[in-house]
Amino acid sequence: MTPRRAYSLLVGSALLFGLMALLSKLACRTYDGATVAGIRFALGAVATGALWAGGRVDARPHNLRLLLLRGTSGGVAVVLYFLTIEHLNVGMATLLNYTSPPFTVIMARVFLGEKLVRGGLTALCLTMVGVLLVVLGQSRGLDGPPPDPFWVAMGLLSAVCSALAITSIRALRSGPRPESVWSIFLSFCVVGALCAAPLSRGFHAPTPVEALLLLGVGAAAMMAQLGMNSVMRWVPAALFGITAQLSVVFTMLLGALLLGESWTWLSAAGALITLGGVFWAGKLNAA
């Protein structure tokens, strides 16, 4: 896979994750966050299982210990993220979850021995500064009480778990016997569903609109995850962490346009800086 194609898939994955966040926020109007996360995992597991049973894909696992680590860390990250989406506005929740790049850089360095390409640290700092400006602008534009500190902390914890999940995917895809994208995705969905089940407050039969929202969450998440998994063999874990910041900007933009969430000039300036960092990271990867 060429660097340009790999980076294009990363950008597409980031945009799909942003769309998933918006649909999840809408679904959380009638379901709790853990239930929405569990349904997302269940839909992914059923779809992958059906494709595997039909001989369309190969989801046979090889490295069970790493798959379990990926599934657990990713499952906890998603459940905490969806619960945070339920209790905070979608832009703030996404921002907190996507503060994972610094943790990803540290974990990839410690566990995988990876180093950022020359200039990569600057690109990372640029994206993080941009995201900080986005949230400062958003906070100034908010009406009502400040965000609940507990759910802010849970959003940050989801970022730490997400960093561990990204690092484990990189390890699974870059080893001497790489796992397939389907075995990684299936293990993630199965273990993730087990993580979500104890926190779910119950499921009710969905209305047609609710069903469309839940299917949209599952489809967007599946395409985004598979796109991410497919390129992690060719790009460093830290590069994904940088590019993923695009999800924050896209989600906040959707929240402002469709949900009436705050979007100030300071947020817009931060979004442009974040996009600059993402573009720079792509140029570094293609070099």
N, C-alpha and C positions, 0 to 999 in steps of 0.2 A: 504494500500500500504506500502510495507517495505521501510525503509530508503534507502537501496541499490538500489532498483528499482526506487525510486523517484529521486535519484541523477543521475542514469543512464539516465533517461529521461531528466533531466536538461542538462546534457552534450550533449546528442543528439540534444536537442533544440538549444543549443549554436552553434553547428556545422552547423545546418541548417540555422541559422541566418547569419552565415558567408558566406555560399553558396549563400543565397539570396542577400547579399551585392555585391558579385562579379557579379552575373547576372544583378543586378540593374545598376552597373557601365557600363556594356556592353550595356544595354538597353538605358542608358542616352547618348549614342553616337548619337542617332537619335531622342530621345524624351527628353523633359525636366524632371527634377526630380519630380515635382508635378504631371505631367501626369503619370509617372511610378507608383508613390505612389497611385494615384487615380485608376489606372487599377488594381493594387494589391488589393486594398480594394473592388473594384467592383467584381473581380473574387471570392474573399472570400465570399462576401455577396450572390452572385448568387449560388455558390456551397452549402453554408449552407442553403439557402432558399429552394433549390431543395431537399436536404436531409430531411429537416423539412416537406415540403409539401408531400413527399413520405412516411412519418411516420418512417424514419430511425433514426432520432434524435429528441430531445425535446429542442427547443430553446426559450421556453416561459420565458419572463423576470419576475422578482419578485421585485428587488430593482432598480427602474428606476433612482433614483437620483444618486446612486453610479455607475450604468451602464453608465449614461450620463457623469459623471466625468471620468470614465475609458476611454470611447470613445473619449472624447475631448482631454484629456491629451495625450493619446496614439496616436490619430490622428495627433495632432500638432507635437508630437515627431517624428513620422515617416515622415511626410512631410518635416520637417526641416532636418531630417537625409538624405532623398533622395536628397534634394536640395544641401546639403553639399557634398554628393557623386558626384553630377554633377559638382561641382566647385573645389573640392579638389581630391587628389588621394584616392582610396577606403580604403587604410589602415589608413590614417590620419583621414578620415571622421568617420570610424568605431571606432577608438580610442577615438575621441572626444565624440561620442555618448555613449560609454561605460565607460565614467568617472562617470556614474550615481551611482555606489555603495555607495560612502559616502553620497550622497543625499538620497538614499534609506534607509540607516541605520538611518539617522536623522528622516526622515518622518515616518518610521515604529516605531521608538521609541516614537515620539510625538503623532502620530495618533492612533497607535495600541498597544502601551505599550510594544513592543517587545524588547528583549535584545539579543545580540549575545551570542551564546553558548561560554563556556570557551575556550579561544584560538581563537575564531572567529575574534576578532579585529586584532590579529597578522596575521591571514591568509589574512584578507582584506588588511592590510598594505603591506604584501608581494606581493599580486597581483598588487596593485597600483604601487609599486616600479618597478615591472617587466614591467608593461605597460609604465611607464615613461622612462625606459631604451630603450624600443622598439621604442618609438617615437623620442628619442634623437638620436638613431642610424639611424633611417630613415631620420631625418632632415639633418644629416651630409652627408648622401648618396645622397641627392637630388641634381639634376642639375637645374639651372634656378632660378627664383625669389622665395622668401619665400612664404608660404601660405598666402592667402588674410585674413587679420585680421577679416574682417566682417564675412566671412564664418566660421572661427574658432570660433567666438562668437556664431554664429547660431548653430554650432555643440555642443557647451557647453550648450546652451539653450535647445537643443533637449535632452540632458542628464538629465536636471532638470525635464523636462516634462515626460521623460521615468521613472524616479524615482517615480513620483506621480502616473503614470499608474501602475507600479508594486505594489506599496503600496495599490492601490485601488483593484487590482486583489486579493491580499492577503485578504483584508477585505471582498470581495465578496465571496471568497471560504471558509473562515474560520468562517463565522457567524453562527447563530443558524439555518438559512435556506439557505444553500449554493446555489449560482447560479450554473447552469450547465456550463460546458466549452463552450457549443454551444451558449448559450444566451450571454455570455461574448464576444465570438468571433464575433457573428453577430452584436451586438451593436457597437463593435469596428470598424467593417468594414463599417457599415452604416454611423456612425458619422465621421469616418475617411475620407470617400469619400466626405462628405460635406465640410470637412476642406481642402481637396486637390483641389476641383473644382475651387474655385476663383483664385488660383495661377497657374492653368494649362495654358500653352501657345498654346494648341490645340492638337488634335489627328488626325493622318492620318492613312489610312488603312495600316496595317503592312505587310511587306514581310514575306515569310515563316520563315526566320531566326529570324526576329523581333518577330513574333508570338510565336516561341518556347522560346525565351528569356523571353517574358512577361508571358507566361504560367509557365515557370520555376520559375520566381519571385513569382507568385501567389501561386504555389504549395509548394515551400520551405517555404514561409511565413506562409501559412496555417498550415502545419505540425508542424512548430516550435512554433507557437502561441498556438495551441491546446495542444502540449506536455507541454509547460510552464503552461498553465492554469490548466491542469489536476493535476499537482503536487503541486500547490500553496496552497492547503488545508493542505498539510502535511509538508511543509518546510517553514521556516521563509523567509520573503521578502529579508532580508539581504543576506541569503545564495544564493538566485538566483543572486543577484547583484555580489557576488564574482565569482560564476561559469560562469557568462556571460562573464567574461574577456577572456575566452577561444575563444570567437568569434573574438576578436581583433587579437589574434595571428594567428588563422586560416585564417582570411581574409587577413592579411598582407602576410602570406605565399602564399596564392592563387594569390594575386596581384603581388608578386615577381616572381612566377613561370609562370603565364599566361599573365600578363600585363606588365612585365618588370619593375615593381616598385621597389624602392630601398630596400635592405635587407642587413644590415651590420652585422659584428660580434657582435657589441653592441646590435643590435636588437635581434640577436639570443640568446644572454645571457639573455636579458630581457624576451624573450619568455619562456625560460626554468624556470626562476624564477616565471613567471606567472603560468605556468603549475604546479609548485610546490605548489603554493598557492591554486590553484584549487583542487589539489589532497588532500592537508591538510584539506580543507574545507569539502571535501567528507568524509574523515575519521572522522572528528568531528561530522558530521551529522549521520554517521552510529553508532557512539559510544553509 
